[in-house]
Amino acid sequence: MKSRFFLINRSLRAVRPALRPAGWLACCGLLLAPWAQAQSLSTPVARTDGNSLLAHEQLLAKARRGGVDVYFVGDSIARRWGASEALYAAFLEHWNATFRGWNAGNFAWGADGLQHILWRIENGELDGVNPDVIVILAGANNVGTAIGSDAGVAALVEGVAHLIERCRYKAPSATIILTALFPSGTLAVMPTINRINAGLAALADGQTVRFLNVNSRLTDAAGALLPGMMGDGLHPTLQGYQVWADGLTPLLTELLGPREPANDHAPPPTGDPSALRPVYSPSTSPPFVPAQSLAVPVGATSGKVVGTVQAIDPDAGEVGDWLITGGTGAGVFAVNANTGQLTVAAGPLAAGSSYTLSLSTRNGFGRSAAGTVTVRVTDQPQKVTGCGYEFAADITHPNGNVYDQVLLTGPIVTIRADPGQMVRASYLDLNDDIVQIEFAGPGELTVSLAAASAPAFPQNYRQEINYVKGHATIAIAGADEATNLSVFTVGRKTAVQQSLFLEVLYDGIADLARVIIASPTRRFGGLRTADAEYWATYGDTGISAPGVRFSGPVNLHNISAREQAVPVLVTGPIDPREVEGRTIDGCVLVAGGDMAQPGGRAIEVGDVAAIYFGGGEDSHGTPLPAQQNRASFIRQRQDVTAAVVRTQ
């Protein structure tokens, strides 16, 4: 069949079975999750929306810069105080006036629950920082505005205890300042917050863990917020931050001595990564709402967050004014007009139920046609969630491997592989190459496309299949040593069906922004990207898998950090591999690239023992001769180029 030309190709030997993100909430707001929906708060959970992935890279880069003696971690309550966006300029000025000279770094991120903060700590944001003090304010997103049960209160306190333990493991000499949860503008939830704070107080020993509760200065005797302390009932005003500062200052003075404002070496503040993206022209046509699917737990009740509906603006601009225009789920679900966030409006929802929703949005040009969103009620992980669908299942390759084919329909999709086989996801990169991502083993794969465009036929191939085009960030969570990833383009060597190709000049190399890997076992199988170049103009670009040991191989064609981007090749150790007849410990193979950096930045490496510059070939079989290294490599700010580079 013509429609399956791209499904069968030789590349399956490489991996054996083994955008509109929720940026508004991620950078500004809180996810008010009902206690009835709470799960374990001691298990790290990744945030996989595009903006949170970029924020993670941003905070990893901040951690690598070092110079932090006071390390703040938490959600948007802490984040806004030291953020770089113009919206919070007065807060940043107050932050500098309060902490300059104590080398304070803000590593908080908006909308994070305890489980998300744990994930950040476990995935490199505290590695190698070695602060003297860690200030924790966490858990507000796990409380929300609902009255908590005893089990919910205990789970939150246990989650904070686990966060303290992991912070102390990463920074054993640091003193923890554990800040009590701030009061809520919803008076009914204050007894719950008070019970939580009593539990948090019991975690302190007065020495290595100090407990700070400033709530008596934020509320009256009845627990109601004092005027001017919280602008929205959740986030402090300058007056509220001053109360927190007044509580922190004597503790920091005791632990660090007086401030020396003229001698501060903390890294620069960070902010919403989307603010670093290029400014685009006004929209030239309406947005597009792709077909997509979401899942919600059985028994979900009113207010439960389902997810954020995705849209594509043709000029990468903002969309809003979301409307539900029909479908079987109209009345069961509600959509936030500004953000596209979907919530349950009428519950509880019964197991096995499935709903469709028609939704539209608008940009500066006009309103979109309605797109279809399917919501399934299930407690089981879904094979495909977000903007994608299973195009074909259980395809048998000529080499005997079995795989499922997924096509992207929009800017972000999360995929799981069936046991014992792989899954392949396909899209177009910005050079109009069809890119294949092959994933196998435990965990879940999230593909997030920047500068995404609506699905269309590929202009460089004879094929009547609609592909989304964009620049991909690949994130893998829940991986172990049996998880493998391969990325390549459809070329004359990798494709069986040669009639796909036109008489055009093909790039033959997949373009990626970054690959991010998280593993609870700190193990991963192989990462095969010898036919891929990592590049970006902002954020990190390259491979980010701090502390994760690879069975191997680990290969790539090149990394190129353009404009404001930072190049990274951060992994844990890599098992010995044979490369071109030589056994090399901990080897990353650079296949035909030279790693030269347009911005002149050094490439940060983790526990990589050797970087081998060898030959390769692109997906059309064109040889890529081995190049000489043209990069500098650093580890914890020390140049290790001579120690790690290997050549033919």
DAQUISUL-V14258 format. One record per pair of residues at least 4 apart in sequence whose ideal C-beta (glycine too) atoms are under 7 Angstrom apart, sorted by sequence separation. I is the first residue (numbers start at 1). J is the second residue. D is the distance in whole Angstrom. If there is no record, write none. Layout:
i->{I:I}
j->{J:J}
d->{D:D}
This chain:
i->{22:23:24:25:33:50:51:52:53:54:55:56:57:58:59:60:61:74:75:76:79:88:89:90:91:92:93:94:95:96:112:114:115:116:117:118:119:121:139:148:150:151:152:153:154:155:156:157:158:159:160:161:162:163:164:165:166:167:168:189:190:191:192:193:194:195:196:197:205:206:214:215:219:220:225:230:231:236:238:240:241:242:243:244:245:248:249:250:251:252:253:271:296:300:313:326:329:336:349:362:384:397:417:428:429:479:490:491:519:540:550:561:578:597:617:618:634:640:641:24:33:47:48:83:99:112:120:121:143:148:184:204:219:225:230:236:253:335:336:344:362:384:408:417:428:458:490:495:519:536:561:578:579:590:617:634:635:25:72:184:203:204:219:220:230:231:313:324:362:376:384:396:397:417:428:429:439:457:488:492:535:561:597:617:618:634:167:183:204:218:219:229:230:335:360:361:383:395:428:457:476:517:534:576:577:617:632:633:80:83:84:168:218:225:229:236:296:311:360:394:395:415:426:427:534:559:576:579:595:615:616:633:83:167:184:228:333:334:360:406:426:457:458:476:492:576:615:632:72:81:82:183:201:229:230:296:333:360:394:395:415:426:437:456:490:559:577:579:615:80:200:218:228:229:324:333:334:359:393:455:456:615:633:164:181:294:333:358:359:413:424:425:455:515:574:614:82:294:309:322:332:392:424:455:573:574:613:81:142:164:322:331:332:358:359:390:391:404:424:574:613:181:322:331:391:453:491:613:181:197:321:356:357:390:391:422:423:452:453:527:613:629:139:180:292:320:389:406:408:422:452:453:491:542:554:107:292:320:322:356:357:388:389:403:406:422:452:541:629:388:402:403:404:405:406:407:408:449:451:489:569:628:180:290:354:355:388:389:403:450:451:489:512:514:541:554:588:117:139:340:387:388:401:403:430:449:450:489:510:513:524:550:590:138:178:218:289:290:354:384:387:417:425:427:449:488:509:510:511:512:514:534:552:586:590:611:626:26:288:332:387:417:449:487:509:513:527:548:549:552:586:587:588:589:590:591:592:27:82:114:287:288:333:335:353:387:415:417:434:448:509:511:524:526:532:533:541:544:546:548:549:550:551:553:585:586:588:591:592:26:81:114:138:178:218:287:352:387:388:447:448:487:522:523:526:528:530:532:533:534:535:536:537:538:542:543:545:547:550:552:585:587:589:591:26:178:217:287:309:329:351:386:387:432:514:522:523:524:525:526:529:530:531:536:537:538:539:540:541:542:543:544:545:584:22:79:136:306:328:329:330:350:386:388:432:434:447:514:522:526:527:528:529:530:533:535:537:538:542:543:545:21:23:78:113:114:327:328:329:349:386:416:432:513:514:515:516:517:537:540:543:584:603:605:21:70:79:112:113:214:285:311:327:384:385:415:445:446:519:536:21:78:79:111:214:283:284:327:414:415:428:514:567:602:603:604:605:19:79:178:283:284:308:309:327:384:414:445:517:602:70:72:176:178:180:183:283:287:308:326:383:414:592:602:69:70:72:75:134:175:176:177:178:179:180:182:190:214:282:308:309:324:325:383:434:443:444:555:579:591:592:594:611:613:69:70:71:72:73:74:75:76:176:178:281:283:324:325:412:413:443:444:554:555:556:557:567:569:570:572:573:574:580:592:593:594:595:596:597:610:611:612:613:614:68:72:73:75:76:175:177:180:183:212:280:307:324:325:381:412:443:557:558:566:568:570:571:572:579:592:594:595:596:605:609:611:67:71:72:75:182:183:187:212:280:305:306:323:412:442:443:553:555:557:559:561:562:563:567:568:569:570:571:594:595:608:610:68:75:134:187:280:306:322:323:388:411:437:442:462:463:558:560:562:571:143:305:306:411:441:442:462:474:479:560:561:145:153:157:164:212:304:322:408:428:430:461:479:480:569:605:131:134:136:156:160:183:185:303:304:321:427:428:442:443:461:462:471:472:473:479:481:561:126:130:133:140:145:147:210:303:320:321:411:426:427:428:430:441:442:461:472:473:474:475:476:477:480:483:484:114:121:129:132:133:134:135:136:137:139:147:153:157:161:183:302:319:320:333:410:427:429:441:460:471:476:478:481:483:484:485:486:487:489:62:74:127:131:132:136:146:153:157:160:301:302:304:319:427:441:480:481:482:488:73:118:122:126:133:135:145:148:300:302:319:440:460:481:559:30:62:114:118:121:126:147:164:185:302:318:325:427:479:487:30:114:117:121:143:153:301:317:329:409:439:460:29:186:300:301:317:28:59:118:185:294:296:300:438:509:114:121:143:184:185:299:300:143:299:309:311:313:437:522:298:435:436:296:298:55:435:436:71:434:433:434:52:139:311:71:410:78:409:411:530:557:71:77:408:546:59:63:68:70:73:530:63:69:71:74:584:63:66:68:69:70:71:72:73:74:75:77:450:56:60:63:69:74:309:60:63:70:73:75:59:63:75:557:47:306:45:289:481:44:45:177:289:41:43:289:41:46:433:41:44:45:177:287:433:44:287:435:287:310:431:286:310:433:44:286:289:294:296:298:31:33:175:283:285:286:288:291:298:431:29:30:283:284:286:287:289:290:291:292:293:294:295:296:298:429:430:28:29:282:283:286:289:297:429:27:293:295:26:441:26:25:530:295:531:531:295:293:294:293:292:292:290:291:312:312:310:41:310:310:38:77:33:33:509:30:31:34:508:30:33:35:508:32:34:508:32:35:135:35:38:41:506:508:40:41:42:35:38:41:42:292:41:291:292:133:290:42:290:133:132:133:132:494:493:491:493:491:492:493:490:491:492:489:488:316:312:312:312:94:91:94:98:90:91:102:102:80:102:77:101:76:77:100:101:81:101:100:103:105:101:103:104:105:101:103:106:100:288:92:70:84:83:84:85:69:82:84:85:83:85:67:68:67:68:67:65:30:62:62:59:58:58:55:54:51:51:27:23:37:277:276:37:36:273:273:34:37:34:34:33:31:22:276:20:20:20:24:25:24:25:22:22:20:50:48:17:7:12:13:12:4:7:8:12:12:20:21:19:19:53:123:7:48:50:119:17:17:17:15:127:6:53:127:18:53:124:15:17:18:50:123:124:14:16:11:15:11:21:48:6:19:46:48:19:19:46:19:6:57:5:3:2:3:53:18:18:18:16:15:15:15:14:46:11:11:61:60:9:58:57:11:57:6:10:60:9:54:9:10:9:57:8:5:6:5:61:18:128:15:14:64:66}
j->{26:27:28:29:37:54:55:56:57:58:59:60:61:62:63:64:65:78:79:80:83:92:93:94:95:96:97:98:99:100:116:118:119:120:121:122:123:125:143:152:154:155:156:157:158:159:160:161:162:163:164:165:166:167:168:169:170:171:172:193:194:195:196:197:198:199:200:201:209:210:218:219:223:224:229:234:235:240:242:244:245:246:247:248:249:252:253:254:255:256:257:275:300:304:317:330:333:340:353:366:388:401:421:432:433:483:494:495:523:544:554:565:582:601:621:622:638:644:645:29:38:52:53:88:104:117:125:126:148:153:189:209:224:230:235:241:258:340:341:349:367:389:413:422:433:463:495:500:524:541:566:583:584:595:622:639:640:31:78:190:209:210:225:226:236:237:319:330:368:382:390:402:403:423:434:435:445:463:494:498:541:567:603:623:624:640:174:190:211:225:226:236:237:342:367:368:390:402:435:464:483:524:541:583:584:624:639:640:88:91:92:176:226:233:237:244:304:319:368:402:403:423:434:435:542:567:584:587:603:623:624:641:92:176:193:237:342:343:369:415:435:466:467:485:501:585:624:641:82:91:92:193:211:239:240:306:343:370:404:405:425:436:447:466:500:569:587:589:625:91:211:229:239:240:335:344:345:370:404:466:467:626:644:176:193:306:345:370:371:425:436:437:467:527:586:626:95:307:322:335:345:405:437:468:586:587:626:95:156:178:336:345:346:372:373:404:405:418:438:588:627:196:337:346:406:468:506:628:197:213:337:372:373:406:407:438:439:468:469:543:629:645:156:197:309:337:406:423:425:439:469:470:508:559:571:125:310:338:340:374:375:406:407:421:424:440:470:559:647:407:421:422:423:424:425:426:427:468:470:508:588:647:200:310:374:375:408:409:423:470:471:509:532:534:561:574:608:138:160:361:408:409:422:424:451:470:471:510:531:534:545:571:611:160:200:240:311:312:376:406:409:439:447:449:471:510:531:532:533:534:536:556:574:608:612:633:648:49:311:355:410:440:472:510:532:536:550:571:572:575:609:610:611:612:613:614:615:51:106:138:311:312:357:359:377:411:439:441:458:472:533:535:548:550:556:557:565:568:570:572:573:574:575:577:609:610:612:615:616:51:106:139:163:203:243:312:377:412:413:472:473:512:547:548:551:553:555:557:558:559:560:561:562:563:567:568:570:572:575:577:610:612:614:616:52:204:243:313:335:355:377:412:413:458:540:548:549:550:551:552:555:556:557:562:563:564:565:566:567:568:569:570:571:610:49:106:163:333:355:356:357:377:413:415:459:461:474:541:549:553:554:555:556:557:560:562:564:565:569:570:572:49:51:106:141:142:355:356:357:377:414:444:460:541:542:543:544:545:565:568:571:612:631:633:50:99:108:141:142:243:314:340:356:413:414:444:474:475:548:565:51:108:109:141:244:313:314:357:444:445:458:544:597:632:633:634:635:50:110:209:314:315:339:340:358:415:445:476:548:633:102:104:208:210:212:215:315:319:340:358:415:446:624:634:102:103:105:108:167:208:209:210:211:212:213:215:223:247:315:341:342:357:358:416:467:476:477:588:612:624:625:627:644:646:103:104:105:106:107:108:109:110:210:212:315:317:358:359:446:447:477:478:588:589:590:591:601:603:604:606:607:608:614:626:627:628:629:630:631:644:645:646:647:648:103:107:108:110:111:210:212:215:218:247:315:342:359:360:416:447:478:592:593:601:603:605:606:607:614:627:629:630:631:640:644:646:103:107:108:111:218:219:223:248:316:341:342:359:448:478:479:589:591:593:595:597:598:599:603:604:605:606:607:630:631:644:646:105:112:171:224:317:343:359:360:425:448:474:479:499:500:595:597:599:608:181:343:344:449:479:480:500:512:517:598:599:184:192:196:203:251:343:361:447:467:469:500:518:519:608:644:171:174:176:196:200:223:225:343:344:361:467:468:482:483:501:502:511:512:513:519:521:601:167:171:174:181:186:188:251:344:361:362:452:467:468:469:471:482:483:502:513:514:515:516:517:518:521:524:525:156:163:171:174:175:176:177:178:179:181:189:195:199:203:225:344:361:362:375:452:469:471:483:502:513:518:520:523:525:526:527:528:529:531:105:117:170:174:175:179:189:196:200:203:344:345:347:362:470:484:523:524:525:531:117:162:166:170:177:179:189:192:344:346:363:484:504:525:603:75:107:159:163:166:171:192:209:230:347:363:370:472:524:532:76:160:163:167:189:199:347:363:375:455:485:506:76:233:347:348:364:76:107:166:233:342:344:348:486:557:163:170:192:233:234:348:349:193:349:359:361:363:487:572:349:487:488:349:351:109:489:490:126:489:489:490:109:196:368:129:468:137:468:470:589:616:131:137:468:606:120:124:129:131:134:591:125:131:133:136:646:126:129:131:132:133:134:135:136:137:138:140:513:120:124:127:133:138:373:125:128:135:138:140:125:129:141:624:116:375:115:359:551:115:116:248:360:113:115:361:114:119:506:115:118:119:251:361:507:119:362:510:363:386:507:363:387:510:122:365:368:373:375:377:111:113:255:363:365:366:368:371:378:511:110:111:364:365:367:368:370:371:372:373:374:375:376:377:379:510:511:110:111:364:365:368:371:379:511:110:376:378:110:525:111:111:616:382:618:619:385:384:385:385:386:387:387:389:410:411:410:142:411:412:142:182:141:142:618:140:141:144:618:141:144:146:619:144:146:620:145:148:248:149:152:155:620:622:155:156:158:152:155:158:159:409:159:409:410:252:409:162:410:255:255:256:256:619:619:618:620:619:620:621:619:620:621:619:619:451:452:453:454:238:238:241:245:238:241:252:256:235:259:235:259:235:236:259:260:241:261:261:264:266:263:265:266:267:264:266:269:264:454:269:252:269:269:270:271:256:269:271:272:271:275:265:266:266:267:267:267:234:267:270:270:270:273:273:273:273:274:272:274:297:538:538:300:301:538:539:301:304:303:304:305:305:308:564:310:311:319:338:339:339:341:339:341:340:412:414:401:392:397:399:399:392:395:397:401:403:411:412:411:412:448:518:405:446:448:518:420:421:422:422:546:426:473:547:440:475:546:438:440:441:473:546:547:438:440:436:440:438:448:475:434:448:475:477:449:450:477:452:463:514:463:464:464:465:516:482:483:484:484:484:485:486:486:518:486:488:540:540:490:539:539:494:540:490:494:544:494:539:495:496:496:544:496:497:500:500:566:525:636:528:528:604:637}
d->{6:6:6:5:6:7:6:6:7:6:6:6:6:7:6:6:7:3:7:6:6:6:6:7:6:6:6:6:6:5:4:6:7:7:6:6:6:6:6:4:6:6:7:6:6:6:7:6:6:6:6:6:6:6:6:6:6:6:6:6:6:6:6:6:7:7:6:6:5:7:6:6:5:5:5:6:6:3:6:7:6:6:7:6:6:6:6:6:6:5:7:6:5:4:5:6:5:7:6:6:5:5:7:6:5:4:6:6:6:6:5:4:7:5:6:5:6:5:6:7:7:4:7:5:4:5:5:5:7:5:5:5:6:5:6:5:6:6:4:7:4:6:5:6:7:6:5:6:6:4:6:5:5:6:6:6:5:6:5:6:6:6:6:6:6:5:6:5:7:7:6:5:7:4:6:5:4:7:6:7:6:4:7:5:6:6:7:6:4:6:6:7:7:5:6:5:7:7:7:6:7:6:5:6:6:6:6:5:5:7:7:7:6:7:6:7:6:5:5:6:6:6:6:6:5:5:7:6:6:7:4:5:7:6:6:6:6:5:7:6:7:6:6:7:6:5:6:5:7:5:6:6:5:6:6:5:7:5:7:6:6:6:6:6:7:7:5:6:5:5:6:5:5:4:5:6:4:6:5:4:7:4:6:6:5:5:6:4:6:7:6:5:6:7:4:5:4:4:7:5:6:5:7:5:5:6:6:5:5:7:7:7:5:6:6:6:5:7:5:7:6:6:5:6:6:7:6:7:6:6:6:6:5:6:5:5:5:6:5:7:6:5:5:4:7:7:7:6:6:6:7:7:5:5:7:6:6:5:5:6:7:5:6:6:7:4:4:6:7:6:4:5:5:5:5:6:5:6:5:6:6:7:6:7:7:5:5:7:6:6:6:7:5:6:5:6:5:5:6:7:6:6:7:5:7:3:5:5:6:7:7:6:6:6:6:6:5:7:5:6:5:6:6:7:7:6:6:4:6:5:7:7:5:6:7:7:5:6:7:6:3:5:6:5:6:4:7:6:4:5:3:5:5:5:5:6:6:7:3:6:5:5:6:6:4:6:7:7:6:7:5:6:5:7:6:5:5:5:5:5:5:5:5:5:5:6:7:7:4:5:7:6:6:6:6:6:7:6:4:6:5:6:6:7:6:6:4:6:5:5:4:7:5:7:5:7:7:5:7:5:6:5:6:3:5:6:5:5:7:3:6:5:5:7:6:5:5:5:5:6:6:6:6:7:4:5:6:5:6:4:6:5:5:5:5:6:7:7:5:6:7:6:4:7:6:6:6:5:6:5:5:6:5:6:6:6:6:6:5:7:7:4:4:7:4:6:7:5:4:5:5:5:5:6:6:5:5:4:6:5:6:6:5:5:4:6:4:6:5:5:5:7:4:7:5:7:7:4:5:4:5:4:6:6:6:6:6:4:6:5:6:6:6:4:5:6:5:5:5:6:6:6:7:4:5:6:7:6:6:6:5:7:7:7:7:5:5:5:5:4:7:5:3:4:6:6:7:6:5:6:4:5:5:5:4:7:4:4:7:5:6:6:5:5:7:5:6:7:5:6:6:4:5:7:4:4:6:5:5:4:7:3:7:7:6:5:7:7:7:6:6:6:5:4:6:5:6:6:6:6:5:7:6:7:6:6:6:4:6:6:6:4:5:6:6:6:6:6:6:7:6:6:5:5:5:6:6:6:6:7:4:6:3:6:7:7:5:5:6:6:7:6:6:7:7:7:6:6:6:7:7:5:6:7:5:6:4:7:5:6:4:6:6:5:6:5:5:7:4:5:5:4:7:4:4:6:5:4:5:6:6:5:6:6:5:7:7:7:6:6:6:6:7:7:6:7:5:7:5:7:5:6:7:6:6:6:7:7:6:6:7:6:5:7:5:7:5:7:6:6:6:6:5:6:6:6:6:6:6:4:6:6:7:6:5:7:6:6:5:5:4:7:6:7:6:6:6:4:6:6:7:7:5:4:7:5:4:6:4:6:7:6:5:5:4:5:5:5:6:4:7:7:7:6:5:5:5:5:4:6:6:5:4:6:6:6:4:7:7:7:7:7:4:6:5:7:7:4:5:5:5:4:5:6:6:7:6:5:7:6:7:5:6:7:6:6:7:7:7:6:5:7:6:4:6:7:7:4:6:7:6:4:5:6:5:5:5:6:6:7:7:4:6:5:6:6:6:6:6:7:5:7:5:5:6:7:6:6:7:6:4:6:6:6:6:7:6:7:5:5:7:6:5:6:2:7:7:6:4:6:6:6:6:6:7:5:5:7:7:6:5:5:5:6:7:7:6:6:4:5:6:6:7:6:4:4:7:7:7:6:6:5:6:7:7:7:4:6:5:6:7:7:5:6:7:4:5:6:7:7:6:7:7:5:5:5:5:5:6:4:7:6:7:7:5:6:7:5:6:6:7:7:7:6:5:5:6:7:5:6:4:6:6:6:6:7:6:7:6:6:4:5:7:6:4:6:6:6:5:4:7:5:5:7:4:7:5:6:5:6:5:7:6:6:5:7:6:4:6:5:6:6:7:6:6:6:5:6:6:5:7:6:5:5:4:5:5:6:5:6:6:6:6:5:4:5:3:6:4:5:7:6:6:6:5:5:5:5:6:5:6:7:6:6:6:5:5:7:6:6:5:6:5:6:6:6:7:6:6:6:5:6:3:5:5:5:5:3:5:5:6:5:7:6:5:5:6:6:7:6:6:4:6:7:5:7:3:5:6:7:4:4:3:6:7:7:6:5:6:6:6:3:4:4:7:4:6:5:5:6:5:7:5:6:7:6:5:6:7:6:6:6:5:6:3:7:7:7:4:6:4:5:6:5:6:6:6:6:5:4:7:5:4:6:7:4:6:6:4:6:5:4:6:5:6:4:6:6:7:6:4:6:5:6:7:5:6:6:4:6:6:4:5:7:7:4:7:6:7:6:7:6:6:6:7:6:4:6:5:5:6:7:6:5:7:7:7:7:6:6:7:6:5:6:6:7:6:6:5:7:6:7:3:6:6:5:5:4:4:7:5:5:6:6:6:7:6:7:5:6:3:4:5:5:7:6:7:7:7:7:5:7:7:5:6:6:7:7:6:6:4:5:6:7:5:7:6:6:6:4:7:5:7:5:7:4:4:6:7:6:6:7:7:6:5:5:4:6:6:6:5:5:5:7:5:6:5:4:7:5:5:5:6:7:5:6:6}
